[in-house]
Amino acid sequence: MSKIGKINISVPDKVKVSLDGNILKMEGPLGKNNLSLDTNVFDLNINNGKEVSIKPKVINQNTKRIWGLNRSLINNAIKGLNEGYSKTLELTGVGFRAAVKGTSLNLQIGFSHDVNYNIPEGIKITVEKQTIIKISGSDKQLVGSVAAKIKSFKKTEPYKGKGIKEQGQYILRKEGKKK
């Protein structure tokens, strides 16, 4: 049995949840989201719009594996529509700067050219100071993938710690050459 899958998902007052065929439609203060579920495998119960529970129709090895996953996906979508998700990135290095220009993020990260990243729809990027980038949105997976893509432009190197990292991320530092 799935420990996570058994737990019911409480729905906040601001979020509306409805099932249309095998598509779970959610609407909240931060937008709308649709989630596709396999209704041949799972039963989805919505209790007065206050609680959502998911249970497999037949319990076997395959359904046990994806039961907790589907419950977590629904929970993350509901939480994202109510509160949203955010990640903060830090630029470390001499002359490293970031700026939002229209629908793109402009990064000056030590290359001979500027790096421009087009901001996807549903993501809001703000630059606090010039070295702190805040990424926010209602989709947890999209916020994480945007943060990972921006971090991949200049990975933090272990000797001086220059590059782009998440706030609070520990970088293993190495000692330089010895004489």
N, C-alpha and C positions, 0 to 999 in steps of 0.2 A: 504494500500500500504506500502511496505517496504521502509523506508527512505534510508537504507544502500544499499539494492538491486538495486535501481534505478541508483546509481552512477556507471559510467563506470570505468573500471580498465585500467590504462595506463601501457603499457608494455615497459620497458627500452630497449635500442638498443641492449644490450648484450644478452637479453633473447629471445628465439624463442618459439612460442606457436603454436600448431596445434591440430586439433580435428580429432581423428581417431575412428569413430563409436561413442561410448559413453565414450571414454577415452580421457581426455585432456592431451596431452603430452607437457611437458615444458622442455627446455634445457637452461642452463645458465652457467656462469663461475664457479659456485660452485657445479655443478653436474646436474643430471637429476631427474625429478619427474613426476609421472603419477597420475592423479586424476580421479576417476570414477564419472561420472555425469549421472543422469537419464534423457535421452534425450526425454523420453515420456512426462515428466513434464515440462522441461525447454528448451528454445531455446538459443543457445550460438552463438553469432556473433563475429567473429574476423575481425577487420577492418585493412587490410594491415599489420598485425602483430604489430600494434602500440597501439591498443585499444581492450579490450574485454568487451562485455556486456552480461548480462544474464537476461532473461525475462521468466516468466512462460507462458505456452501456454493457460492455463485457470486459472483465478484468483479466488481462493476460500480460505477458512480458512487454509487448510493444506498447500497450496502452498505459502501463505503469510508468514507462520511460517518458512519455510525452504529456502525462497528466499535470505534473508540477510545472512543466515548461509553459503550457497553455494558460494555467492559472496565473503564473508570473507575468506573462505577456498582457493579459487582461488587466491585472493589478497595476502594472507600470503605465499602461495607456490611461487608466482612470486617474492615477496620481498625477500624470503629466498634464492632463487637461485641467486639473484643479490647481496644482501648485507650479508645475513646470520643472524642468531640469536645467542645471547650469554647470559649466566648468570654467575654471579660470586658468589661463596660461600666462607664464612669465617669460619675457625675453631677457637673456643675460648676455651681455657683451658690449664692448665699446662701440657706440654708434648704432646699436640695434634699435629700430623704431618700428611702430605699427601705426596705421591710420586707416580709417574707413572712408573710402571715396565712392559715393553712390552705392552701387550694389556689389562692390568688390572690396576686399581687404588688401591694402598695400603694405608689404613688409620689406624693410631694409635690414637685411640680416647678413651683411658682410660679403655679398656677392658683388660682381661688377654691374649687376642690373637689379632692379626692384622685382620682387616676386608679387604677382597679383593673383588673388584667390577669389573666384566668384562665389558669393554667399548663396547657398541653396535656399529655396523657398521654405518658409516655416522656421528658419533660424534667424535669431537676432544677435548681431555681434556689436559690442561696444568696446571702445578703447579708453581705459582709464589711465591717466598719465600718458606715457608713450610706450611703456614697456609691459603693460598689463592688458591682456585681451580677455574679455568676458563673453562666453558663448552661452546663449540660452535658447530654449525652445520647449515644445510640449512632447516631442518624441525622443525618448531616452537613447535609442539606437542611433538616431541621426545626429544628436548632440555629441555623442561619443565618437562617431566616425568623422565628424568635422574637426573635432579637437585632435584626433589622431592624424588626420591629413595635414593640418597646420603644423603639428609637431614634426612630421616627417620632412618638412622643408629644410630644417636645420636641427638635426638631432644633437642633444647635449653631449659634448665631448668630455672625457673623464679627467683631463689634465687641468684645464682652467675652469671648466664648468660652463663654457659658452654654448649658447643654443637656446632652443625653446623647450620648456618643460611645464608640467602642470604645477599649480601652486601646492606646496607641501610635499612634492615628490622628492625622494632622496636619491641623489646622484652619487654613485660610488666613485670616489676620487682616487686617482693613481699618483704615485710620486714620480717626479720627472727624472731626468738623467742625473747621475752622480759622477763626480770626478774621482 
